[in-house]
Amino acid sequence: MKPIDVLLAISVAMIWGGGFLFAKVAMDHFPPILLMAFRFGLAAVVLVWFVPRPDNSILKRLFWITLISASIQYSLTFTGLKGLDASTAIIVVQLEVPFAVLCAWVFLKDRLELKHVIGIGLAFLGVLLIAGEPQLENNLASMLMVVAGAATWAVGQVMIKALGQVGGFVLIAWVAVLASPQLLLSSLLFEDDHLGAIRNADAVVWAAVVYLGLVMTALGYAIWYHLIGKYSVNQVMPFLLLLPVATVAGGVLLLDEVLTPRIAAGGVLAITGVAIINLVKSAADRRT
């Protein structure tokens, strides 16, 4: 990879990792699902003008993909984040990769190799170790919501793969368009005091919303799809291992979160498992 593209790949991990920190700050004021509605609404307003409208058959499928992979997934993940430290939540979110491998094996008949079994085992072992942390005893429901969000994300990726070639920008733009009203309806059903939260939000809170919508979603995915277009997934994916590192460091340094030895050890196990899945060559690759 060119040095400039290496820097761009690192920047994606920093941008997405920082998103958990900004979301944690904003959720001290906004209900989490309402915050996600604002995030995707803002991204939709910016992106939708630059991509074509898919035909009706694709839009119908995108509606259900959005419901699973965005609306339900982000509702679960960020409602869970509200009850956890950002540094803990981002480690648990790494289960997206093992869940995606399992979903691809079950639904797409992809091969499940030894590296996958080892990586999945280590990742789940790391999260189980974190779940045993005494300070999380009263937050297990929040942790389970983040785990459920990771599983839901993986199901959504299988649905996206079955959709075929739509184009990255078209996908993220129209997912944002469809997700924002879905999330707003979900927020109206399950959360309260929306007008009070909006009326009393200060500049810092709205800055966090702008970061989530324009930087984390629009800019982050723009850079990501640019890199995916130039390089193989195997070249780019390893940089995302920096994402939990960025969030954990930011949580400790900026949000005064405490990284206990047990959570740190669980995090190392989980990230190692994901690294094995992403970095170790498969048997087929070794033969070529």
Secondary structure, 3 states (H helix, E strand, C coil): CCHHHHHHHHHHHHHHHHHHHHHHHHCCCCCHHHHHHHHHHHHHHHHHHHCCCCCHHHHHHHHHHHHHHHHHHHHHHHHHHHCCCHHHHHHHHCCHHHHHHHHHHHHCCCCCCHHHHHHHHHHHHHHHHHHCCHHHCCCHHHHHHHHHHHHHHHHHHHHHHHHCCCCHHHHHHHHHHHHHHHHHHHHHHHCCCHHHHHHHCCHHHHHHHHHHHHHHHHHHHHHHHHHHHHCCHHHHHHHHHHHHHHHHHHHHHHCCCCCCHHHHHHHHHHHHHHHHHHHCCCHHHHHC
